[in-house]
Amino acid sequence: MITLGLMVYDFLSVLSDVSEAANDSVFWASKRRSLLSFEYEMLIFPIKLSLELSVVSDNVQSSSEALMLHLLGNTLMIAYYGTAALKKGEYGRNLSLYPVPGLYLFIAGIATSNFIVGPRIRDHWGIVAECEIFTARYLLALNREMPFEDFKPSLYLFLRDRTLKVFQTPEAQSLFDEASSLLAGKSYPDNPPDAAAVYWVFSDTRRMTLELYLSN
């Protein structure tokens, strides 16, 4: 948990840099290696976890601690990849990350996972609802950037809980309204297909690419 907390802290520093030096090519070129090293550590983090703290699939019973780490890790990845897709410019270019269907499909999968495991542990930690709101905010922002059909089943899961007390805030209700408008009354499965395969294909491919780059 401490390791993940440090990753979140590091990424918050990155977000500050994104705001201050959005299109400074020299700045982001100098940061490229450290950012890609951060991404590599983020992707390998789930692999380093013990079996007791791992979530192999959303359909497999896991401890609440494992689900919490899974949720936080997913949320960090949504922030990292989502920010690159939304900001674009020199930041996204230096990471070779763009708003394309392959990246969106990966984000849709881990967002769906958040909305599946979140309700299981929401009563244990207050931050869970915040992670769900954060996830929905990114999905909707990414969809405004490039409409993507696979975001809708994920947002449908988010909409199921709009009446819960924990979501009765102006921001959450605004997100629910936008998601509801996007879905336009269409229903999706309450138990969507497990996205583990999509996750591991993207994660493994991206991680091996990063290994090659960082070894040079």
VMD Tcl script that draws the C-alpha trace (Angstrom):
set ca {
  {0.00 0.00 0.00}
  {2.91 2.35 0.79}
  {4.46 1.67 -2.63}
  {1.19 2.50 -4.36}
  {0.80 5.62 -2.24}
  {4.23 6.84 -3.34}
  {3.26 6.21 -6.97}
  {0.14 8.33 -6.53}
  {2.23 11.11 -4.95}
  {4.71 10.98 -7.84}
  {1.92 11.16 -10.39}
  {0.35 14.17 -8.68}
  {3.68 15.91 -9.23}
  {3.47 14.95 -12.90}
  {-0.02 16.45 -13.16}
  {1.34 19.72 -11.78}
  {4.03 19.69 -14.47}
  {1.43 18.95 -17.17}
  {-0.46 22.09 -16.21}
  {2.62 24.29 -16.09}
  {4.54 23.00 -19.13}
  {1.88 21.52 -21.39}
  {3.70 21.97 -24.71}
  {7.30 22.58 -23.66}
  {9.07 20.05 -25.90}
  {12.47 20.44 -24.21}
  {10.97 19.98 -20.74}
  {9.05 16.82 -21.62}
  {11.95 15.34 -23.57}
  {14.05 15.68 -20.41}
  {11.30 14.00 -18.36}
  {10.61 11.18 -20.80}
  {12.82 8.50 -19.30}
  {11.65 9.09 -15.73}
  {8.00 9.06 -16.84}
  {8.40 5.81 -18.76}
  {10.25 4.31 -15.80}
  {7.32 5.33 -13.59}
  {4.91 3.71 -16.05}
  {6.93 0.49 -16.04}
  {6.83 0.32 -12.23}
  {3.09 1.02 -12.31}
  {2.48 -1.87 -14.73}
  {4.71 -4.33 -12.91}
  {3.28 -3.52 -9.47}
  {0.37 -6.02 -9.71}
  {2.78 -8.76 -10.79}
  {4.95 -8.24 -7.71}
  {2.05 -8.70 -5.30}
  {1.69 -11.91 -3.33}
  {-1.12 -14.27 -4.34}
  {-3.13 -13.18 -1.29}
  {-3.09 -9.56 -2.47}
  {-3.62 -10.25 -6.16}
  {-6.82 -9.99 -8.17}
  {-6.49 -12.35 -11.11}
  {-10.05 -11.79 -12.30}
  {-13.09 -9.82 -11.18}
  {-14.98 -13.11 -11.09}
  {-12.60 -14.72 -8.58}
  {-13.16 -14.23 -4.86}
  {-10.45 -11.98 -3.39}
  {-9.79 -10.39 -0.01}
  {-10.98 -6.85 0.63}
  {-7.33 -5.75 0.90}
  {-6.56 -7.24 -2.52}
  {-9.60 -5.54 -4.03}
  {-8.57 -2.21 -2.51}
  {-5.07 -2.43 -4.03}
  {-6.65 -3.48 -7.33}
  {-9.02 -0.51 -7.31}
  {-6.30 2.00 -6.44}
  {-3.94 0.57 -9.05}
  {-6.64 0.71 -11.72}
  {-7.49 4.29 -10.80}
  {-3.84 5.33 -11.06}
  {-3.59 3.74 -14.51}
  {-6.78 5.48 -15.66}
  {-5.29 8.78 -14.50}
  {-1.92 8.12 -16.19}
  {-3.21 6.94 -19.54}
  {-6.29 9.14 -19.52}
  {-4.24 12.27 -18.88}
  {-1.92 11.42 -21.78}
  {-4.89 10.92 -24.10}
  {-6.60 14.12 -23.01}
  {-3.60 16.43 -22.81}
  {-1.88 15.14 -25.94}
  {0.68 17.70 -27.09}
  {4.28 17.18 -26.04}
  {3.30 15.22 -22.93}
  {1.40 12.54 -24.84}
  {3.87 12.52 -27.73}
  {6.87 11.85 -25.50}
  {5.03 8.91 -23.95}
  {3.80 7.69 -27.36}
  {0.26 7.66 -25.98}
  {-2.69 8.97 -27.98}
  {-6.53 8.79 -27.87}
  {-6.81 5.65 -30.01}
  {-9.22 2.67 -29.75}
  {-6.62 0.28 -28.32}
  {-5.83 2.55 -25.39}
  {-9.51 3.34 -24.88}
  {-10.39 -0.36 -24.78}
  {-7.81 -0.92 -22.04}
  {-9.16 2.01 -20.02}
  {-12.74 0.78 -20.51}
  {-11.75 -2.62 -19.14}
  {-10.13 -1.38 -15.96}
  {-12.92 1.16 -15.44}
  {-15.46 -1.67 -15.65}
  {-13.40 -3.57 -13.09}
  {-13.54 -0.58 -10.74}
  {-17.33 -0.44 -10.97}
  {-17.56 -4.19 -10.31}
  {-15.22 -4.47 -7.31}
  {-15.99 -1.02 -5.86}
  {-19.41 -1.92 -4.40}
  {-17.89 -4.97 -2.69}
  {-15.59 -2.86 -0.52}
  {-17.29 0.55 -0.49}
  {-18.42 0.12 3.12}
  {-14.84 -0.53 4.26}
  {-13.09 2.53 2.82}
  {-14.50 5.95 1.99}
  {-11.97 6.44 -0.80}
  {-13.66 3.73 -2.88}
  {-16.57 5.97 -3.88}
  {-14.07 8.72 -4.74}
  {-12.23 6.29 -7.04}
  {-15.51 5.42 -8.76}
  {-16.36 9.10 -9.27}
  {-12.83 9.75 -10.54}
  {-13.14 6.84 -12.97}
  {-16.47 8.08 -14.34}
  {-15.08 11.61 -14.72}
  {-12.23 10.34 -16.89}
  {-14.46 8.08 -18.99}
  {-16.80 10.93 -19.80}
  {-13.94 13.32 -20.57}
  {-12.29 10.74 -22.84}
  {-15.59 10.09 -24.58}
  {-15.96 13.80 -25.29}
  {-12.49 13.72 -26.83}
  {-13.31 10.66 -28.97}
  {-16.68 8.88 -28.64}
  {-16.12 5.23 -27.78}
  {-18.93 2.68 -27.59}
  {-17.19 0.41 -25.05}
  {-17.32 3.13 -22.40}
  {-21.11 2.83 -22.25}
  {-21.36 -0.62 -20.59}
  {-18.90 0.58 -17.97}
  {-20.84 3.77 -17.28}
  {-24.02 1.70 -17.05}
  {-22.51 -0.05 -14.02}
  {-21.71 3.34 -12.50}
  {-25.31 4.51 -13.01}
  {-26.74 1.65 -10.96}
  {-25.67 3.33 -7.72}
  {-26.72 6.92 -8.36}
  {-29.29 6.92 -5.52}
  {-26.81 5.87 -2.82}
  {-26.10 8.43 -0.11}
  {-22.37 8.43 -0.78}
  {-23.00 9.76 -4.30}
  {-25.35 12.60 -3.34}
  {-22.91 15.37 -4.20}
  {-23.22 17.98 -6.97}
  {-20.22 16.59 -8.85}
  {-21.34 12.96 -8.67}
  {-24.88 13.82 -9.71}
  {-23.57 15.88 -12.63}
  {-21.55 12.87 -13.78}
  {-24.60 10.62 -13.40}
  {-26.66 13.05 -15.50}
  {-24.04 13.13 -18.26}
  {-23.68 9.35 -18.24}
  {-27.45 8.90 -18.33}
  {-27.73 11.26 -21.29}
  {-24.97 9.39 -23.11}
  {-26.64 6.01 -22.61}
  {-30.05 7.42 -23.61}
  {-31.97 4.76 -21.70}
  {-30.12 1.80 -23.20}
  {-29.40 -1.14 -20.88}
  {-26.25 -3.24 -20.69}
  {-25.37 -6.49 -18.88}
  {-25.04 -6.24 -15.10}
  {-22.31 -8.89 -15.34}
  {-20.15 -7.89 -18.32}
  {-17.48 -10.21 -19.75}
  {-14.26 -10.25 -17.76}
  {-11.75 -7.82 -19.28}
  {-8.70 -9.57 -17.81}
  {-7.48 -10.74 -21.24}
  {-7.55 -7.19 -22.63}
  {-5.75 -5.94 -19.54}
  {-2.91 -8.45 -19.73}
  {-2.40 -8.15 -23.48}
  {-2.05 -4.37 -23.22}
  {-0.04 -4.47 -19.99}
  {2.41 -7.14 -21.16}
  {2.94 -5.59 -24.58}
  {3.42 -2.10 -23.19}
  {5.71 -3.36 -20.40}
  {7.96 -5.28 -22.81}
  {8.19 -2.19 -25.02}
  {9.18 -0.11 -22.01}
  {11.79 -2.69 -20.99}
  {13.36 -2.42 -24.44}
  {13.42 1.37 -24.31}
  {14.72 1.61 -20.74}
  {17.50 -0.92 -21.38}
  {19.09 1.40 -23.96}
}
mol new
graphics top color blue
foreach p $ca { graphics top sphere $p radius 0.5 }
foreach p [lrange $ca 0 end-1] q [lrange $ca 1 end] { graphics top cylinder $p $q radius 0.2 }
display resetview
